[in-house]
Amino acid sequence: MSSSDEAHRLQNPSARRLRSKRVYHSSSDDSVSDPRVKSSDRVPITRSRISSRSSSEEDGITVRRKGAEHRRVRRSAEKNLKNAERDPRKHSRSSSFVFDHPMVQHARTSSYAMYQQSVDIARNTISELDLPASSWCGFFAAAMLAVTLGEVVKINNAQPTPYMDEAFHVRQAQHYCAGNWTVWDKKITTLPGLYLLTAVIAHCAGAVTGKPNIHWCSLEKLRFVNIVMSVLIFVVMYTIFRKLSRRLKDDPGLGIQPIHRTCCMMNSLVLTCFPLLYFYNLLYYTDVGSVLFVLASYSCSIRNHHLKSAMLGAISVLFRQTNIIWVGFTAGTVVIRDIENRGWLQQSDDFVSQMKIAVTVIFRYFWQYLLLLLPYLTVLAGFAVFIFVNGGIVVGDKSAHTAVLHFPQFLYFLLFLTAFSLPHMVQRLRHSHLTVLYYVFKPVHVLLFFVSAVLALYFFKYEHPYLLADNRHYTFYIWRKILNRTPYTMFYLLPVCFYTFLNIVALLSTVHSKFFTLLYFLCVATQIVPQGLLEFRYFILPYLLYRLHVPQHSWVVLFLELCQYTLINLITVKLFLNKTFDWDITDHLTPNPQRFMW
């Protein structure tokens, strides 16, 4: 190319643009003009092919041009920002150029993606809960929460000092809130789960408000911790009921009508009002936290979140050591559900056949189940190490909590269940003919139950010193006025125990296998039989787990059950607030006045 042509090209812009256009050619001479030649057959001749520059030189020019463009964009953005700082109204439109930069757009896109992901997680969580659209259920739940908060305020005004075991719990929680992690009260017999949770809550509240952690650990504020956990218990119960309802829907062969989600919420609301659980919501005790984490662990298990379930089970052990039994129960139900889902256990099979099938399947798939239960087995092994190092299950004062063989505890639990599920038992009276037939056609089972009960009452009856010495608990009066009124009172109540036992077996075996029913009774006996003290708090988890697996469909029975629980709660709270008495001999841990409680 001559120098005159090069000068002409530099002066003429259209000539410069011609070099960037693509030229196509093919093997034939007339392919350019022939419209029948496909565009895919044409070979593009780009600028690099007709340019005399090398590819490395072209890459260098491209990099320098991009660098100059970035510098120009940055200088323009800085200039717009300075102008916007001087007069924001004048340069508001020009400052928007900053947000058009590719890097800013990428940051905005990433932030929006994270926000959308968070929204999706929240939406999936809410959809998994499958909350009903009925507003009256929410109204009842909100009314119950408002009443509970009002009762806490009344108790704080009437009892501004720690009452009974609160003296130990509050003092230990305040030590942890103040950072005194090495201080431990030897009178406390449970692990520090409640105090650790309280310290975490106080630390978060202090970080948000700027106030010291100890400010959030006063008695009035500590009593509100259980209120928060009771709300979570309501949600966890609802998830368990919904999962059971889906199982009934997926398995129509059971012959049981699945419960609606509104009915699930009503069942959860009724159980949240369970008298013993409701009363300890108002005080700073370990029972509410223990129930929350055990039920949360079981809820994760039935949704196949086994690692989360094992972790929550380990936390529940920090609230009460006997919760390790319910970790084992949760692990056992994992295997039972897997066998039931495979269709190997039929409801029509008898108990012996189901046991043979279950044992055979467990041995056949032993390594698969071992891997599936590995998170739970880790928790169980860790607790075994704790027992070996600690020298027992109890920490602190071990003298008052020695293990005994107290087999009548199982009979007391049956009477407890009869009293608090009275509407259910009355409803079951229409099936009383089945009980009569059971007496007639299976006398061996009836005889075995009564003989075992009589032997338990005669040889293993145990009266704990605390039961006879403390007249502040209702169990003191129930023991003296009912259970031990005469040496033969419990023998008179054995038919009631047998009737309740038959109903529990029938109801659990209808929804689940007989293998599940056996596991439930074994875990209940393992928890309550070694307890020498008759304490109704030990019956809370066994009762709730039974009731969660026997959802109620009848709205009449649910309403009667709610009325029963509400009446008992009103009476117990009224007695606690207004019916006081004094002891002749007191100390700094038991100051007058004394109050009635569970």
LUMGU-231624 format. One line per 4 residues: number of its first residue (from 1); for each residue x, y, z of C-alpha. Coordinates in pm, whole numbers. Each point is the difference from the previous one (the first is absolute). Layout:
// residues N
NUM> X Y Z ~ ...
***
This chain:
// residues 598
1> 0 0 0 ~ 138 341 -107 ~ 46 292 234 ~ -272 200 -181
5> -252 -279 56 ~ 93 -22 368 ~ -49 375 44 ~ -333 -17 -180
9> -113 -284 227 ~ 93 185 319 ~ -183 316 -112 ~ -315 -181 -115
13> -200 -163 288 ~ -204 -217 -235 ~ 318 -152 -128 ~ 105 -92 352
17> -334 -172 61 ~ 44 -213 -309 ~ 281 -192 168 ~ -225 -115 282
21> -257 -148 -236 ~ 7 -370 -62 ~ 64 -136 -352 ~ -126 -344 -89
25> 132 -231 -270 ~ -45 -358 -97 ~ 160 -245 -236 ~ -215 112 -294
29> 53 331 -170 ~ -365 101 -11 ~ -85 -103 357 ~ -5 356 124
33> -265 107 -245 ~ -188 -332 0 ~ -280 13 257 ~ -22 -380 11
37> 330 -22 185 ~ -70 -36 371 ~ 148 246 240 ~ 148 -290 198
41> 210 -99 -304 ~ 156 339 -19 ~ 327 48 183 ~ 20 330 189
45> 306 205 -59 ~ 49 213 308 ~ 212 301 60 ~ 288 -211 128
49> 20 -187 -331 ~ 25 307 -218 ~ 212 199 238 ~ 372 -2 -20
53> 36 11 381 ~ 78 -312 198 ~ -244 -157 249 ~ 220 86 300
57> 8 363 -106 ~ -379 -1 -36 ~ -37 -148 354 ~ 219 273 139
61> -204 269 -167 ~ -323 -156 136 ~ 134 -8 357 ~ 116 363 -22
65> -338 109 -135 ~ -188 -182 281 ~ 230 154 259 ~ -59 346 -142
69> -373 -60 0 ~ 3 -107 367 ~ 205 308 94 ~ -243 222 -185
73> -298 -161 176 ~ 165 35 340 ~ 89 368 -56 ~ -351 71 -119
77> -152 -177 301 ~ 224 191 241 ~ -90 324 -168 ~ -372 -74 20
81> 30 -91 368 ~ 179 326 79 ~ -261 199 -190 ~ -277 -188 179
85> 153 85 337 ~ 6 368 -92 ~ -358 15 -130 ~ -193 -329 25
89> -315 133 -167 ~ 187 129 -305 ~ 206 -309 -58 ~ -243 -269 107
93> -49 -116 -355 ~ 368 0 -90 ~ 95 -184 319 ~ -215 -291 -113
97> 276 -75 -248 ~ 190 -162 288 ~ -268 -264 40 ~ 22 -87 -369
101> 357 -117 38 ~ 37 -376 -65 ~ 164 -67 338 ~ -280 183 183
105> -261 -186 -203 ~ 168 -331 89 ~ -2 89 370 ~ -367 95 -19
109> -80 -325 -179 ~ 185 -205 261 ~ -176 178 286 ~ -336 -57 -164
113> 85 -367 -47 ~ 86 -36 369 ~ -321 179 95 ~ -203 -224 -229
117> 167 -307 147 ~ -88 115 353 ~ -360 59 -107 ~ -15 -347 -154
121> 132 -159 320 ~ -259 186 209 ~ -276 -91 -246 ~ 100 -368 4
125> 6 0 380 ~ -346 152 21 ~ -135 -235 -266 ~ 151 -295 184
129> -189 106 313 ~ -318 3 -212 ~ -180 237 232 ~ -379 11 -32
133> -177 300 -141 ~ -260 2 278 ~ 27 319 200 ~ -179 -125 311
137> 280 -246 79 ~ 247 286 -8 ~ -237 199 219 ~ -7 -276 261
141> 380 -35 -9 ~ 48 376 38 ~ -255 13 283 ~ 178 -285 180
145> 335 178 -36 ~ -146 327 132 ~ -155 -178 300 ~ 328 -178 71
149> 194 327 -8 ~ -253 151 237 ~ 40 -294 238 ~ 379 43 -1
153> -41 366 92 ~ -233 -95 286 ~ 244 -261 128 ~ 287 250 -18
157> -201 241 212 ~ -119 -261 250 ~ 330 -193 21 ~ 285 245 -76
161> 260 -237 148 ~ 102 -343 -134 ~ -234 -277 115 ~ 119 -352 91
165> 242 -132 -266 ~ 9 340 -169 ~ 244 107 269 ~ 263 -237 -142
169> -82 54 -368 ~ -9 381 12 ~ 321 30 196 ~ 187 -233 -236
173> -136 179 -309 ~ 114 336 138 ~ 350 -141 54 ~ 14 -104 -365
177> -138 334 -117 ~ 277 174 196 ~ 265 -222 -159 ~ 73 -210 309
181> 19 -329 -187 ~ 187 -189 273 ~ -262 56 271 ~ -238 -293 54
185> -262 -63 266 ~ 30 -358 127 ~ -370 -10 83 ~ -82 0 -372
189> -38 -353 -138 ~ -44 81 -372 ~ 245 108 -267 ~ 31 375 -82
193> -208 7 -319 ~ -251 255 128 ~ 269 232 134 ~ 207 -16 -319
197> -306 83 -210 ~ -83 287 234 ~ 356 135 -23 ~ -17 -8 -381
201> -332 186 -1 ~ 133 257 248 ~ 315 50 -209 ~ -204 59 -318
205> -234 240 179 ~ 296 186 148 ~ 172 29 -339 ~ -315 150 -153
209> -94 238 281 ~ 347 81 134 ~ -102 -94 355 ~ 206 -248 207
213> -92 -366 -18 ~ -90 -19 368 ~ -275 255 -62 ~ -189 -264 -200
217> 35 -267 269 ~ -228 141 267 ~ -270 -232 131 ~ -279 184 -183
221> 176 -34 -336 ~ 112 -358 56 ~ -360 -110 48 ~ -81 127 -349
225> 255 -239 -154 ~ -238 -292 41 ~ -280 200 -166 ~ 209 27 -316
229> 76 -372 11 ~ -369 -84 49 ~ -81 180 -327 ~ 266 -212 -174
233> -149 -313 158 ~ -334 89 -157 ~ 163 24 -346 ~ 195 -325 44
237> -313 -186 109 ~ -181 126 -307 ~ 276 -132 -231 ~ -22 -343 165
241> -378 -13 -36 ~ 22 104 -366 ~ 260 -266 -78 ~ -213 -267 165
245> -304 122 -191 ~ 188 -32 -331 ~ 91 -358 93 ~ -366 -81 62
249> -86 156 -337 ~ 272 -193 -183 ~ -103 -331 159 ~ -379 -35 -36
253> 27 -368 91 ~ 14 101 367 ~ -368 91 -16 ~ 55 325 192
257> -116 334 -130 ~ 289 250 -27 ~ -47 312 207 ~ -27 342 -161
261> 270 258 64 ~ -247 214 196 ~ -65 -300 222 ~ 377 -47 30
265> 35 356 126 ~ -282 -54 250 ~ 167 -316 130 ~ 326 194 39
269> -178 283 180 ~ -164 -242 243 ~ 327 -175 78 ~ 176 334 56
273> -260 60 273 ~ 87 -332 165 ~ -17 94 372 ~ 346 -106 115
277> 171 147 -305 ~ -203 319 25 ~ 74 51 370 ~ 376 -33 -43
281> -15 253 -284 ~ -57 258 271 ~ 312 -85 202 ~ 370 -36 -77
285> 29 -381 -10 ~ 171 -245 -235 ~ -316 -187 -105 ~ -108 224 -287
289> 343 3 -165 ~ 26 -375 43 ~ -336 -54 -174 ~ 88 244 -280
293> 326 -163 -105 ~ -129 -357 31 ~ -300 76 -221 ~ 215 203 -243
297> 237 -296 -28 ~ -290 -235 -71 ~ -150 243 -253 ~ 329 12 -194
301> 23 -379 14 ~ -338 -63 -160 ~ 104 241 -280 ~ 325 -200 -51
305> 230 276 129 ~ 195 -241 216 ~ 310 211 64 ~ -211 291 124
309> -209 -241 203 ~ 304 -146 174 ~ 139 347 74 ~ -331 115 151
313> -16 -324 198 ~ 345 70 142 ~ -116 350 102 ~ -307 -151 170
317> 231 -216 212 ~ 161 320 129 ~ -340 96 143 ~ -74 -339 158
321> 216 -310 -8 ~ -293 -241 -33 ~ -70 146 -345 ~ 267 -236 -131
325> -277 -262 12 ~ -201 201 -252 ~ 307 32 -223 ~ 3 -380 -7
329> -376 1 -63 ~ 46 235 -295 ~ 273 -224 -142 ~ -223 -305 36
333> -290 169 -177 ~ 228 73 -297 ~ 47 -374 -56 ~ -368 -78 67
337> -119 263 -250 ~ 236 -136 -263 ~ -133 -354 51 ~ -360 125 -7
341> 57 205 -316 ~ 139 -306 -175 ~ -328 -179 72 ~ 152 -285 200
345> -206 66 314 ~ -373 -45 -46 ~ -255 124 252 ~ -183 -333 -18
349> 305 -200 115 ~ 19 -100 362 ~ 270 118 236 ~ 224 -308 -33
353> -7 13 -381 ~ 89 369 -4 ~ 288 -55 240 ~ 141 -283 -214
357> -25 211 -316 ~ 159 303 167 ~ 292 -199 141 ~ 60 -172 -334
361> 2 328 -193 ~ 230 168 253 ~ 256 -279 -27 ~ -24 -9 -379
365> 60 374 -40 ~ 214 40 311 ~ 276 212 -155 ~ -242 227 -182
369> -190 70 322 ~ 327 46 188 ~ 104 270 -244 ~ -345 159 13
373> 4 12 381 ~ 360 118 30 ~ -90 353 126 ~ -222 -144 275
377> 254 -266 93 ~ 262 273 37 ~ -219 180 254 ~ -69 -324 187
381> 371 -86 9 ~ 85 348 126 ~ -253 -36 280 ~ 147 -339 94
385> 339 168 34 ~ -159 268 220 ~ -148 -265 232 ~ 336 -174 26
389> 187 322 81 ~ -269 142 231 ~ -62 -324 182 ~ -374 13 -67
393> -275 185 -181 ~ -56 263 271 ~ 223 303 49 ~ 17 193 324
397> -195 -143 293 ~ -20 -372 -81 ~ -125 -112 341 ~ -359 116 -61
401> -28 -148 -350 ~ 111 -359 25 ~ -144 -248 -248 ~ -249 -256 136
405> -234 -261 -146 ~ -329 183 38 ~ -231 -205 -226 ~ -324 156 135
409> 107 319 -179 ~ -136 -156 -318 ~ -341 -43 166 ~ 10 360 123
413> 72 111 -356 ~ -304 -190 -130 ~ -220 176 255 ~ 162 332 -91
417> -75 -62 -367 ~ -360 -96 82 ~ -58 322 193 ~ 148 236 -260
421> -152 -173 -303 ~ -339 -52 159 ~ -204 114 -307 ~ 189 -253 -214
425> -59 -283 247 ~ -368 83 28 ~ -25 0 -379 ~ 159 -345 -3
429> -279 -136 221 ~ -206 -67 -311 ~ 264 -262 -82 ~ -40 -157 345
433> -132 -319 -155 ~ 351 -52 -141 ~ 137 15 353 ~ -255 -261 112
437> 96 -226 -290 ~ 365 44 93 ~ -81 -119 352 ~ -187 -302 -136
441> 225 -122 -281 ~ 344 92 134 ~ -7 -78 371 ~ 372 -78 7
445> 93 360 -88 ~ -246 136 255 ~ 134 -226 270 ~ 359 92 -86
449> -75 373 33 ~ -176 -29 336 ~ 254 -237 150 ~ 287 226 -106
453> -178 307 141 ~ -71 -168 333 ~ 360 -117 36 ~ 127 349 -86
457> -223 162 262 ~ 82 -255 264 ~ 380 -30 -39 ~ 116 319 -177
461> -210 276 155 ~ 227 288 101 ~ -69 320 194 ~ 261 268 -59
465> 83 228 296 ~ -66 311 -210 ~ -351 -122 -80 ~ -93 -24 368
469> 178 315 118 ~ -99 273 -249 ~ -365 105 17 ~ 39 266 -271
473> -42 -253 -283 ~ -333 -143 -112 ~ 154 -347 -1 ~ 22 21 381
477> -380 24 25 ~ -72 -240 -287 ~ 219 -260 168 ~ -153 44 343
481> -365 48 -101 ~ -30 -235 -301 ~ 284 -235 -87 ~ 101 -91 355
485> -322 72 182 ~ -23 -367 97 ~ 245 -285 -60 ~ -236 -137 -265
489> -94 314 -194 ~ 237 -67 -289 ~ -130 -355 -29 ~ -350 141 -47
493> 128 223 -280 ~ 164 -282 -198 ~ -303 -48 -234 ~ 26 367 -97
497> 371 -49 -74 ~ -75 -306 -210 ~ -272 178 -197 ~ 234 291 -75
501> 280 -237 -96 ~ -224 -179 -250 ~ -108 328 -156 ~ 357 124 -37
505> 108 -324 -166 ~ -302 4 -233 ~ 43 363 -103 ~ 375 -16 -57
509> -18 -333 -182 ~ -266 139 -234 ~ 220 278 -135 ~ 337 -172 47
513> 129 -352 24 ~ -1 -204 318 ~ 378 22 -7 ~ -31 379 39
517> -241 -46 293 ~ 247 -233 171 ~ 283 252 -47 ~ -215 278 148
521> -85 -196 315 ~ 361 -110 45 ~ 121 360 -14 ~ -273 118 238
525> 87 -273 250 ~ 373 75 -32 ~ -59 364 89 ~ -249 -23 288
529> 69 -335 170 ~ 346 96 139 ~ -148 318 153 ~ -66 -45 368
533> -193 326 31 ~ -359 21 -123 ~ 31 320 -202 ~ -253 85 -271
537> 263 195 -193 ~ 159 -331 -97 ~ -323 -90 -184 ~ -10 307 -228
541> 204 -136 -292 ~ -153 -353 7 ~ -347 150 -6 ~ 74 251 -278
545> 164 -261 -222 ~ -300 -229 45 ~ -243 280 -76 ~ 196 114 -307
549> -34 -347 -151 ~ -373 -18 72 ~ -142 313 -168 ~ -360 77 79
553> -246 49 -288 ~ -309 87 200 ~ -48 372 58 ~ -227 -75 296
557> 271 -202 175 ~ 258 269 -78 ~ -225 269 143 ~ -64 -203 315
561> 372 -68 37 ~ 79 371 -38 ~ -264 87 259 ~ 143 -257 240
565> 354 134 -37 ~ -112 362 26 ~ -196 -69 318 ~ 294 -179 161
569> 236 282 -100 ~ -230 264 147 ~ -28 -190 327 ~ 374 -68 37
573> 105 356 -85 ~ -270 140 230 ~ 119 -219 286 ~ 362 95 -62
577> -78 372 8 ~ -257 22 279 ~ 15 -311 218 ~ 315 42 209
581> 109 -145 333 ~ 300 28 234 ~ 248 -252 130 ~ 116 11 359
585> 362 -73 -93 ~ 147 166 -310 ~ 338 97 -140 ~ 130 237 -267
589> -94 -248 -275 ~ -360 -52 116 ~ -127 335 132 ~ -364 47 86
593> -260 14 -141 ~ -26 -350 -150 ~ -209 -73 -310 ~ -163 -303 -162
597> 140 -130 -328 ~ 40 -315 -204
***
